[in-house]
Amino acid sequence: MEPKSVKHEENFCPNCGVQRELSAEFCPNCRSKLS
């Protein structure tokens, strides 16, 4: 397990371009399903 001080890796939603966590299943902005 990574230490909590390590920042979550982030990615951008391919649909709306909003930055979101890679572990997220849905985009927090447009709710599109993420791979």
PABAVEX-429545 format. One record per atom (N, C-alpha, C, CB): residue in one letter; atom name; x, z, y. Coordinates in nm, 4 decimals, m for minus. Each point is the difference from the previous one (the first is absolute). Glycine has a CB too. Example, Ala and Ser with C-alpha at 12.3 -4.5 7.8 and 13.67 -1.06 7.14 Angstrom:
% PABAVEX-429545
> code, site, c1, c3, c2
> A, N, 1.3190, 0.7800, m0.5690
> A, CA, m0.0890, 0.0000, 0.1190
> A, C, 0.0900, 0.0000, 0.1200
> A, CB, m0.1892, 0.1246, m0.1173
> S, N, 0.1542, m0.1966, 0.2223
> S, CA, 0.0820, 0.0060, 0.1190
> S, C, m0.0770, 0.0730, 0.1090
> S, CB, 0.1184, m0.2145, m0.0628
END
This chain:
% PABAVEX-429545
> code, site, c1, c3, c2
> M, N, 0.0834, 0.0000, m0.1216
> M, CA, m0.0834, 0.0000, 0.1216
> M, C, 0.0861, 0.0000, 0.1257
> M, CB, m0.1800, 0.1221, m0.1245
> E, N, 0.1365, m0.1950, 0.2242
> E, CA, 0.0761, m0.0077, 0.1244
> E, C, m0.0224, 0.1251, 0.0832
> E, CB, m0.0167, m0.2504, m0.0029
> P, N, 0.1158, 0.2899, 0.0803
> P, CA, m0.0193, 0.1120, 0.0924
> P, C, m0.1061, m0.0345, 0.1039
> P, CB, 0.2390, 0.0714, m0.0343
> K, N, m0.3091, 0.0324, 0.0825
> K, CA, m0.1084, m0.0243, 0.0950
> K, C, 0.0503, m0.0555, 0.1329
> K, CB, m0.1271, 0.1834, m0.1086
> S, N, 0.2552, m0.1639, 0.1375
> S, CA, 0.0549, m0.0459, 0.1275
> S, C, 0.0137, m0.1523, 0.0041
> S, CB, 0.1222, 0.2175, 0.0211
> V, N, m0.1272, m0.2803, m0.1386
> V, CA, 0.0121, m0.1453, m0.0044
> V, C, m0.1306, m0.0634, 0.0478
> V, CB, 0.1659, 0.0151, m0.1911
> K, N, m0.1526, m0.1079, 0.2862
> K, CA, m0.1193, m0.0652, 0.0543
> K, C, m0.0632, m0.0903, m0.1056
> K, CB, 0.0983, 0.0088, 0.2323
> H, N, m0.2305, m0.0095, m0.2341
> H, CA, m0.0706, m0.0889, m0.0921
> H, C, 0.0353, m0.1448, 0.0316
> H, CB, m0.1886, 0.1667, m0.0232
> E, N, 0.2090, m0.2444, m0.0800
> E, CA, 0.0215, m0.1428, 0.0221
> E, C, m0.1318, m0.0590, 0.0465
> E, CB, 0.1841, m0.0130, m0.1762
> E, N, m0.1772, m0.0755, 0.2732
> E, CA, m0.1235, m0.0575, 0.0501
> E, C, 0.0021, m0.1515, m0.0091
> E, CB, m0.0260, 0.1948, 0.1522
> N, N, m0.0894, m0.2521, m0.1489
> N, CA, m0.0150, m0.1437, m0.0111
> N, C, m0.1123, m0.0407, 0.0950
> N, CB, 0.0823, m0.0033, m0.2431
> F, N, m0.1039, m0.1267, 0.2556
> F, CA, m0.1052, m0.0463, 0.0894
> F, C, m0.1109, m0.0677, m0.0793
> F, CB, 0.1677, m0.0283, 0.1844
> C, N, m0.2902, 0.0531, m0.1432
> C, CA, m0.1153, m0.0608, m0.0665
> C, C, 0.0042, m0.1512, 0.0199
> C, CB, m0.1375, 0.2102, 0.0346
> P, N, 0.1247, m0.2890, m0.1417
> P, CA, 0.0046, m0.1458, 0.0127
> P, C, m0.1227, m0.0565, 0.0706
> P, CB, 0.1359, m0.0068, m0.2075
> N, N, m0.2408, 0.0871, 0.2161
> N, CA, m0.1244, m0.0478, 0.0605
> N, C, m0.0044, 0.0233, 0.1507
> N, CB, m0.1141, 0.0447, m0.2159
> C, N, 0.1448, 0.0784, 0.2589
> C, CA, m0.0141, 0.0323, 0.1427
> C, C, 0.1322, 0.0347, 0.0668
> C, CB, m0.2279, 0.0802, m0.0496
> G, N, 0.3340, m0.0626, m0.0301
> G, CA, 0.1320, 0.0230, 0.0576
> G, C, 0.0281, 0.1439, 0.0402
> G, CB, m0.0114, m0.2301, 0.0777
> V, N, m0.0808, 0.3212, m0.1071
> V, CA, 0.0203, 0.1405, 0.0335
> V, C, 0.0997, 0.0627, m0.0965
> V, CB, m0.2333, 0.0142, 0.0934
> Q, N, 0.3204, 0.0713, m0.0419
> Q, CA, 0.0979, 0.0664, m0.0853
> Q, C, m0.0705, 0.1063, m0.0843
> Q, CB, 0.1844, m0.0430, 0.1694
> R, N, m0.1517, 0.0455, m0.2976
> R, CA, m0.0596, 0.0991, m0.0907
> R, C, 0.1025, 0.0392, m0.1050
> R, CB, m0.2318, m0.0948, 0.0375
> E, N, 0.2051, 0.2055, m0.1078
> E, CA, 0.0920, 0.0450, m0.1038
> E, C, m0.0111, m0.0900, m0.1227
> E, CB, m0.0172, 0.2368, 0.0848
> L, N, 0.1313, m0.2581, m0.1501
> L, CA, 0.0029, m0.0849, m0.1190
> L, C, m0.0846, 0.0583, m0.1128
> L, CB, 0.2281, m0.0776, 0.0653
> S, N, m0.2451, 0.2097, m0.0642
> S, CA, m0.0760, 0.0649, m0.1064
> S, C, m0.1503, m0.0104, 0.0228
> S, CB, 0.1904, 0.1563, m0.0341
> A, N, m0.2298, m0.1997, 0.1546
> A, CA, m0.1425, m0.0095, 0.0302
> A, C, m0.0634, m0.1149, m0.0782
> A, CB, 0.0412, 0.0956, 0.2297
> E, N, m0.1619, m0.0711, m0.2812
> E, CA, m0.0684, m0.1034, m0.0773
> E, C, m0.0805, m0.0918, 0.0918
> E, CB, m0.0114, 0.1556, m0.1973
> F, N, m0.0376, m0.0978, 0.3083
> F, CA, m0.0778, m0.0781, 0.0949
> F, C, 0.0598, 0.0136, 0.1390
> F, CB, m0.2071, 0.0308, m0.1392
> C, N, 0.1969, m0.1356, 0.2187
> C, CA, 0.0482, 0.0063, 0.1380
> C, C, m0.0873, 0.0965, 0.0794
> C, CB, 0.0872, m0.2376, m0.0136
> P, N, m0.0278, 0.3297, 0.0903
> P, CA, m0.0778, 0.0977, 0.0774
> P, C, m0.0756, m0.0652, 0.1149
> P, CB, 0.1672, 0.1738, m0.0604
> N, N, m0.1285, m0.2946, 0.0975
> N, CA, m0.0644, m0.0665, 0.1134
> N, C, m0.1129, m0.0929, m0.0430
> N, CB, 0.2154, 0.0145, 0.1217
> C, N, m0.1845, m0.1090, m0.2105
> C, CA, m0.1010, m0.1011, m0.0348
> C, C, m0.0589, 0.0210, m0.1396
> C, CB, 0.1200, m0.1601, 0.1483
> R, N, m0.0700, 0.2617, m0.2201
> R, CA, m0.0532, 0.0361, m0.1324
> R, C, 0.0200, m0.1063, m0.1070
> R, CB, m0.1654, 0.1357, 0.1184
> S, N, 0.2523, m0.2315, m0.0919
> S, CA, 0.0244, m0.1009, m0.1027
> S, C, 0.0839, 0.0600, m0.1120
> S, CB, m0.0136, m0.1841, 0.1722
> K, N, m0.0081, 0.1346, m0.2922
> K, CA, 0.0738, 0.0491, m0.1166
> K, C, 0.1445, m0.0470, 0.0086
> K, CB, m0.2101, m0.0015, m0.1412
> L, N, 0.3042, 0.0941, 0.1176
> L, CA, 0.1418, m0.0335, 0.0090
> L, C, 0.0630, m0.0016, m0.1380
> L, CB, 0.0105, 0.1007, 0.2288
> S, N, 0.0842, m0.1912, m0.2477
> S, CA, 0.0656, m0.0097, m0.1305
> S, C, 0.1066, 0.1071, m0.0140
> S, CB, m0.0446, m0.2462, m0.0056
END
